[in-house]
Amino acid sequence: MTKEDYLRKKSLQLIYPIILKSNASSESLFFFRIIFGLLVGCILFFGNYLYSAIAISLFQFVMLLDYIDGTLARNKGRFSHKFLLLDRYFHYFISAFFLLAVAFSIHNFTFLIVGSIGSLFIILTALIENLYLKDKLKEVRQQKRQSKFQNLRDFLIIDSPFSIFFFLIVLNQLTLIILLFSFVKFVLLVKKIKMIKDKSSEDIKKQLAEYYHGSQAERYDNLSGSWKDMYDKEVEIIQSFLENEGEDSDLGNVNQGKILDVACGTGRHFSIYKGFEIYGVDISSEMLEKAKKRFLSAKLIKHDASELPFANNEFNICISSRFICHTPDYIKVLKEMKRVTKTKGVIIADFPNKYSLSYFPTKLRLLLGKLRYFNQFSFIGLESLAEELGLEIVDVKTRAFLPPKIFGEKLYFITKVLNKRLTDKLWKFSTPFHVKFRKL
């Protein structure tokens, strides 16, 4: 039995019946812990050993209430997920507050900087876990419970009852606290960042399939305003690639060949593939159903784009729109697109530009969990990628220098005029790169 399990069991046995009889609410216990925690933090700031030792000792028993307020809320039928979220943020905040207070109390500039950085690590960890990894919290907790190092982890939690932090305060080892816990919080932050990077391809693909379902599948086609204008520009670029290919292709009359749309969605581009034998692949069943209603003659398959279910050298043209940016397996996808395309055939795809004005808004949306996954590219990187894959870049066009929402929807006409003047001139800083490759 771990320390946390033991304390939870004893708290429910000894303290819970008393709290239940007192008719206290889980909310009042929560706010009591907050107020008492803030008071203890203020005492730690002053650095008086006796007061600090007494305050942190009392706080150990106050924190035992954390083990029972959830049970109390469920018992009274007043369990609130909002309070659960507030409680999670409180744990992060009070840990950062305590570490900063100890760093301040010893009046040493070096240790104040180290402690401040350690507190910042805690806040960043909170942001990453609660915003970006929200969907994985249950899985993370389950992994922790099954870990043989769980007892050690429990003792390294600053606001956990009877942790190493408490014993070091009582022993007046403040510098050791700052060094130890700043390092521990750095390791924890690195682990959270690694979790983001290691988020499995299957998880992301599953999220994409679930996202483009129901109302999202409906919204996918119903574009308006600036987004419709951006889509029209995209269609114009793709049509120019197809028309130009008809003029300079070594394959003869391109309109007698096969075209494969990878991640075809609802088939909204099918109307510009006139004369082609149309094939489509997507992982969303609902999207494919809509595509089939739109083009009965299209041959559609639900399948993973990183393992296309077609023979080598089968298609004259292979195209993918607004998909490479969202898949972690984009290199596999491009390799598969190349494999199923005939020699001298054409591959068309778009790549968000990492040096465009959209870079920072995109990063912010990723941090806030508004985007599921997003790849960004430089033109030099695309040239290297083409060389690695054995492709020749035939043509490149971009859609917009300014993000469509930069002046708002009502002033979009200004954005549109500026983009018309600037996009071609500043194409290396516009986004996305629509690239037409030829298979060598």
N, C-alpha and C positions, 0 to 999 in steps of 0.2 A: 504494500500500500504506500503510495506517495504521500509527501507532506500535505499537499493540497487535498487529497482524498480524505486523509485522517482529520484535518481541521474542519472540512465540510461536514463529515460525519458527526464530530463532537459538537459542532455549532448547532446542527439540527437537533441533536439529542438534548443539549443543555440550555441553549439560548432561545431557540425557536419557540418552545412552549411558553416562555416568559413573555416574548414579544407578542405572541398570539393572544395571550390573556390581556395584555395591555391595550389591545385594539389599535396598535400603531399600524400605519399604512406603509407599503413598500416605498412610496414616494417620500414620506417623511424620513425614513431610514436613509434613502439615497441622498437627500439634501443635507441630512446631518453629517454623513460621511464627507460630502463636499466641503461644508463649512469647517468641520474639524480638520480636514486635510489642508485647507488654505491656512488655517491658524497655525498648524504644525510647521508648514513651509515658512511662514513669517518668522516663527521662533528660530528656525534653523538659519535664517538669513543673519540674525544678530550674533550667532556663533558662541553664545553662552553654553558651556558644556553641560551644566546641571539642568538648565531649562530644556535644552535640546534632548538630553537623555530621557527626562521625564515625559516630555511631549511625544517623542517617537515611541516610547514604551506604551503609553496610553493608546496611541494610534493603532498599535498592533491589535488591540481588542476591538477597537472601533471597526477595523477592516474585516473582522470576523462577520460583521453584519452583511458583508457582500455575499456570503455563502447562503444567506437565508432570505434575502429580500425577493429573489426570484420565486422561491417556493411559496413565500407569503402572498405574493401577487397572484400566483396561480390558484392558491387556496381560496382567495377572496374573489376570484374571477375578474381581476383588474390588471392582468398582465398586459403590458404595452411594449410594442417593439420600438417605439420612440424612446422610451426610457432605457431600453436595452442598448440602443445606439448611443444615447447620452452617457450611459455608464461606461461604455467602451472608450469613448473620448475622454472621460474623466480619468480613467486609469493612465492613459498616455500623458495627459496634461499634468497630473499630479506627480508622475515620475520625472518628467522634465523639470517641473517646478522644484522638486526636492533636490535634484542633482545641481541645478543652477544655484539654489540657496546654499548648499554646502560649498560650492566653488567660490561663491561671493564671500562666505563667512571667514575664510582663512586669509583674506586680504593679500593675495599673491596674484599678480597680473597673469603670469604664465598659467597657473592652475585655473584662473577665472576663464581664460580663453579656451583651455581644454574642456572645462565643464560646460561652457556655453556651446561648444561644438557638439559635445555629447548630448546636450539637451536638444539641439537642432536635429541630431540623428533620430531622436525619439519622435519628434514632430513629423519628420519626413517619413518615417516608418508608418506612422499613423495615417498619413495621407495616402501612401501607396497601398496599405492593406485595406483601408476602408473605402477608398475610391476606385482604385484600379483592380484590386484582387478581391473585391467584395463577393464575387461569385464563388471564390475558392476558400472562404473562411471556414466553412464546416469541414472541408477536406483537410485543411491545415490543422485544425484542432484535433481531428481524429488521428492524424499522423503523429502529433505531439503526444497524445495519450498513449499511443502504442510504442513510443520511443523508450528505450532503456535508459536514456539520459534525462527523462522527464523530471526526476527528483532534483537533479542538478539545475535544470532550467527553472524549477519552482523557486529555488533559493536565490536565483539571480534576477528575480523580478523585484524592482525597487519597492513597489507598493503592496507586495504580498506579505501577509503576516509572517513574522519571524524569518525574514530573509537575511542574506548576508549583509545587505545594506543596514538593517536594524542593528545587527551585532557589531558592525564596524563603527556605527555612531556611538554605541554604548562604550566601545573600547577607544573612542576618540581618534580613530584612524581615518581622518578626513581626506588626506592626500591619496591614500590607497583607494578610498571610495571613488574619487574623481577619476583616477587612472583606470581602475578596474571596470567601472560601469560605463565610462566613455568608450572603452575598447569593446565591451560586450554589446553596447548599442550600435557601434559601427559594424560589428560582425552581423548583427541582426538586420541592419539596413541593407548590407551587401546581399544577404540571403533573400530578402524581399525583392531586390532588384533582379537577382538571378531567377527568381520565380517568374517574374514578368518575361524575361528573355526565354526561359525554358517552357513557357506556356505551350502545351503540346499542339501540334498541327491539327490533331483530331478534334481538340476542344474548340479551336478557332473555326474549323470547317462546320462543326455541329452548330456553333453560334450563328454562323452565316446562314445555314439552312433554316434555323429556327427564326432568324430575324426576317428573312424574306418569305413571310408566311402571313396569310390573312390580310389585315389592313395594310401591312407593308407591301405585300405583293400588289395590292390595288393602287397604293400611292406611287409605286414604282413607275407606273405609266402616266399618271395624272400630274404631269409637270405643268407649272405655270410661271409667269413672270420671268425673272432672271434665269432660273433653272431651265426653263423651256428654251430660252435664248441660247444658253450654253449647250443644250442638247442639239439644237438646230445647227450650231457651229460644228459640233462633233460629227453630225451626219454629213455636213458639207465636206469636211476633211476626208471622211471615209469614202465618200462618193468620188472625190478627186483621186484618191489612191486607186480605186477600182477602175475608174475611167482611164487613167494614165497607164495602168497595167494592161488594159485592153489594146493600147497603142504600141507598147514596147515589149510585150511578152514574147518569149521564145516558145511558148506553149500553144501558139496558134490563137484561135478565137476563144478568149477567156470565158465568154458567155455560154460555152458548151461544157464547162467543167463543173467540178464539185467544190462547194465552199463549206467549211466547218466553222461554226460560231461556238467558241469555248466559253462557258458560263453565259449562255445565251439569254438567261432570264425569261422574260415574257415574249421574247422574239421581236422586240421593238425595232431592231435593225433589219429584220427579214425583208421589209418592203423595198430596201435599196439593193437587194441581191437579185435583181431581175435577170432571168435567164439562167441562173445557177441552179444546180441541184443542191438544195439546202439541207444541211445536217446541223443538229444542235445538241450540246451537252450541258447539263446543269445538275446541281445537287438538291435543288428545291423542287419537289413534286408539284407544288401549287403553281410555281412559275411556269413549269413545263406544260401544265394543263392549259394555262392562259395562252401560251405560245401555240399550242396545237389548235386551239379555237381560232386563232388569228391566221395561221397558215396550215391548212389541212394536209398539204403535200409535203411539209417539212418532216424529216426523219429525226425524231427526238429521243434522246436516251438520258436517263438519270444515272449519272456516273461521276466519279472523282476525276477532276481535270488533270491530276498528276499521274494518272494511269489511263490514258484514253483507249477506249475499246475499238480501235481501228488498226488496219494493217499499215505497214510502212508505205510511204510514197503514194497515199491514196487521194489526197486533195490538191487541187490547184491553188487554193487560197485557204489559209487558216487565220481566223481573226478572233480577237478577244478585246472587249471593251469594259473599262472600269472594273477589272477583276485582278490584274497583276498587283495592283496596290493593296489588295485585301488578303492575299494568300501568302502564308509563310513559305509555301513550296513553289514560289514563282519560278525558280530556276528549273525545277522538275517540270513544271507546266510548259515553260518555253522549250525545253528539250523534247517534250512529248509533241508539242505543236510542230517542231522541226521534223521529228520522226515521221509524222503522218503526212507531211507536205512533200510534194514531188520536188525533185531537183530542179532548180531554177524557178520553183514556185514561190509564192509570196506569203509572208507572215505579217500581220498588222496587229499592233498592240499599243496601249497608251501607258505612260509612266509619269507619275507626279514628280515635279521638279523640286528638289530639295533646296535650290537657291532662288525660289520664287517668294513672293510676299505672303503666300499661303503657308509657309513653313511653320512659323510660330503659332498661328491659330490652330493648325493641325496638331502640333505637339501638345498644346493646351487641352484640346478635345480628347487626345489620347490619355493624358494624365487624369482628366475628369471622368474617364470611362465612357465618353460620348461616341468614341470610335472603337471598334472591336480590335482592329489591327490595321496597320498602314505602313506600306513601304514607300520610300522616297528615293529619287535617283538624281545624279548629276549627268550631264551629257557625256563627260569624259568617262564616267562609269558605264554608260550605255555603250559607248564605243568599245570598251574593254569587254563588256558582256557579249557583244556581237562577235568579237574576235574569238572569245572562249567557246561560243556555241557554233562557230563556223557559219555565221550569217553576214551578209553585206547590208549596210544601211543604204537604202536607195533614196529615201526622202524623209524629211522631218518637218512637221508643222506643229504649232502650238495654238491653244485656244484662248488664253487670257493672260494679260500681264497683271491686271488688278483683280482681286477676288470679287465675285459678283455682289457680295453683300457689304462691301467696304463702305459705301455711302448709304446703305439701306435700300430697301425695295423701292421706295417712293422716288429716290434720286438715282435709280439704276440707269436712267438715260445718260447721266454724266459718265458713269462707269463704262457704258457701252461705247460712247464717243471716244473716250480716252483709250480704251482697249483697241478700238479700230485703228487708232493712230500709232499706238506703242507696241502692240503685240509682235508684229513682224520685225520691227526695228530692234526690239529687246527680247528676241525669241529665247535666248539662253537664260533669261530670267522670268520667262513666262511658263505657264503650266496648263495642262500636262504636255509632255512630249508625245505627240502621236507619231509613231515610227513605222515606216514601211521597210521591212527586211526582205532580202531575197536569199533563199537557201542555195548555198554554193555546192 
